């Protein structure tokens, strides 16, 4: 089954304790992205990756890191989490190179993070 | 970059009535406009999309219209049902220049009262 998976689904942590949220897709998509969702603010892009070893900042990258060592995986790293990073996080993937000029994006199930 | 604005932020309708959500975009090069539905606690799911070479698309009770000149597009839901209650997001994209990036509106909380 074609899907995007994220782990963990729920995480409660404390300020300053490094954490990683994993994201994996099995659709051979080149493009992957991380969003955070906060009430009233919609989906804001944190980082995105066009392909292996190619990453770039989205609209709200401060306090986050990413890496893209393999095509299927795109982990989100919070090296020193703070309470303002409490949010719902979504990973997404798509394929800009499938021959279509259009772009359906597939979302993971979400990770609800609470930083105390 | 692209800027997508969505209105209204909340919408309440009686079951059976129609609901309309409107979005505007700023980049005239955008050519793909998807709509996502997000139920409480779930991921956004694509419900319909429209591409810049058409002005309207329908799928059962859902329709989307696009006005490229005015740079706005709308989602229309007819004969609403309680299960239509969710947050709806519009988005815009131009694969030619931004490849995979989608620019989202802030969402509309639709509540359908029985």
Contacts between the chains, C-beta under 8 A, distances in Angstrom:
chain1	res1	chain2	res2	distance
A	30	B	100	7.4
A	31	B	99	6.2
A	31	B	100	3.0
A	33	B	100	6.9
A	33	B	101	7.4
A	40	B	9	7.3
A	40	B	106	6.8
A	41	B	106	6.4
A	42	B	6	7.8
A	42	B	89	6.4
A	42	B	104	5.2
A	42	B	105	6.2
A	42	B	106	3.8
A	42	B	107	4.8
A	43	B	44	7.2
A	43	B	89	6.5
A	43	B	104	4.5
A	43	B	107	7.8
A	44	B	104	8.0
A	45	B	101	7.2
A	48	B	100	6.9
A	48	B	101	6.3
A	50	B	99	6.0
A	50	B	100	7.0
A	90	B	43	6.3
A	90	B	44	7.2
A	94	B	100	4.7
A	95	B	100	7.8
A	96	B	95	5.8
A	96	B	99	4.1
A	96	B	100	4.8
A	100	B	95	7.9
A	101	B	31	6.7
A	101	B	32	7.7
A	101	B	51	7.9
A	101	B	95	5.4
A	101	B	96	7.0
A	102	B	31	7.3
A	102	B	32	4.4
A	102	B	49	7.4
A	102	B	51	5.7
A	102	B	93	7.7
A	102	B	95	6.3
A	103	B	32	5.5
A	103	B	93	4.9
A	103	B	95	5.0
A	103	B	99	7.8
A	103	B	100	5.9
A	103	B	102	6.9
A	104	B	34	6.8
A	104	B	46	6.0
A	104	B	49	7.1
A	105	B	34	7.6
A	105	B	46	7.7
A	105	B	100	7.0
A	105	B	102	5.5
A	107	B	43	4.2
A	107	B	44	5.2
A	107	B	45	7.5
A	108	B	43	6.5
A	109	B	42	7.8
A	109	B	43	5.3
A	110	B	42	7.7
A	110	B	43	5.5
